[in-house]
Amino acid sequence: MVIEEEISISAPLPLVWQVFSGFENWDDWTSACQMCHYQEGSEMVSGACVSFVVKPFVFPVRVAPRITRCDPGREVVWEGGRLGIHAVHTWRFREEKGKTMLFSSERFSGPLLLLGRLISIHSRLHALTRELLMGIKAEAEARSRVLNTLPSAPRP
């Protein structure tokens, strides 16, 4: 099962990266992932392990994927497994025409995917992905507006 989504964000890439990589603050601006924290490590780098709770249906599920690749501002890949399903989530960032494009791809495998199909897990997980991307967009664009309203530094 694959879930892919891309969003255009009207904010500079460094600001979008700041929002994304501030993982422990995700609780402040999205409900797609809750109780976000680093289980191992303290920043978005290869080898760190993040932990968060998703609620695809009624019951919450804690997942703790490990970051297997991190190229700051360009790509993050994390992977892990839970309840008989292995997932690889790839995030790609790029600047395009003064905006930041954020692409998300989640690939799921494992024997319990058959059960997941029966209960329409794909559509619910896709909705959570869209909600998370919209949260990143809203937070980055709000920060960008604040920065754009601050007075410029005086020129020498």
N, C-alpha and C positions, 0 to 999 in steps of 0.2 A: 504494500500500500504506500502510495506517495501523495504527499500534500505539498503543493507549491503555491506561493503567493508572492506578489511584488507590490511595493507601494512607493509612490513618489512623495518626497518630503521637502517642503520649502524651507530648508535650513541647510547651512554648510555641513559638509561631511564631518569635520572635526567635532561639531556640536552634536550631530546624530551619534557619532561614536561615543562621545562623553555620556549621553543618555543611556545608550545600550550597555556600555562597559561599567556603568554604575549599578551593577546587578543588585546590590543590596538595597537600592532605592526603588526597585521596580514596584514594590508594594504601594508606593506613594501615588503611582499614576496608572496602574492597571489592576484589574481583578482577574485577568486571564491566568496569571501565576500569582500565588500567594506564599507568604512565609519564605521569601527569597533570601538566601544567604550562601556564603561560601562554606562548604563542609570541609574542604581542604584548600589551603591557599587563601589569598586575600585580594586577588585582582584577576582580571580577565587575561590569563596566560595559559599556554599549553601545560597540561599536567594538573591544573586546578580542578577541583570538583565542586560544582554548584549544586544546590538543593532547593527545590521548590515544590509546591503543591498545585496540582491542576484538578479541576473538577469537571471531567467530561460528562458526567451524569450526576446522580444524586450523591454518590460517595466520593470523597476526596482521595486522590492518589499522590503520594509523595514520590518524586523521582529525584535521582542524584546522578546526573550524567557527568562524565569527565570530559574536560576540554582536551581534544586530541590535536587540534591545530588552531593557532591563533596568529593571524597577521593583522595587527591593530589597524582599524579603519578600512580593512579590505575583506577579511574573511575570518569567521570563527566556525569551528566544527566541534560539536560535542556529541558524545554517544553514551548510551547506557541501556539497561534493561530493567524491566519490572513486569511482574505477572506473566511471564512467559513470552514477552514481546521485547525485541531488541530495536532500538531506534537510533538513527543517525540524523542529527539536525545540522544543516549547513546554513549559515547566514553570510550573504555577500553584500558589500557596500560599494557603490560607485557614484561618482559625480557625473551629472548629465544636464547640460543646459542650465547651470546655476542651481540645480536641485540635487538632492541625494536620493538615489534609488536604493532601496533595501529589498533584497530578495531572500526568501525563506524557503528551504526545501527540507521536508522531513520524510525519511524513508523508514518504514517499519517492516519487520520480518518476525517470523516465529509462528509456532503452531496455534496460538490462541487468536491469531488474526481472523480465522474462520468464525469464531464466536463474535469477534468484534464486528464483522460484516453483518452478522445476523441482528445485532442491536444498533446498527447504523453509527458505529463509532467514527467512521471517516468524516461524516458531515459535522459531527460535534467537534472533533479535533480541528477540522478546517475552520470552524467558527471561532475557536479559541485562538488559532493562529492569526486570523483577521483581526480579532479584538486586540491581541498583543501588538501587532503592527500598527493599528490605529492609535494605540496608546503611545508607542514610540513616536509616531508622527505628531500627535497632539502635544506631547511634552517637549519635543525638539523645536517645534514651531512656536510654542509659547515662549521658550527660552530665547529663541531667535528674535522674537518681537521685543522682548525686554531689552536685549542687547542693542537692538536698533533704535530704541528710544533713549538710551543713555547718551549724555552729551559726549561729543568727541573730545579726545585729549587735545589741549592747545598745541598748535604747531610752533616749533622753535623759530 
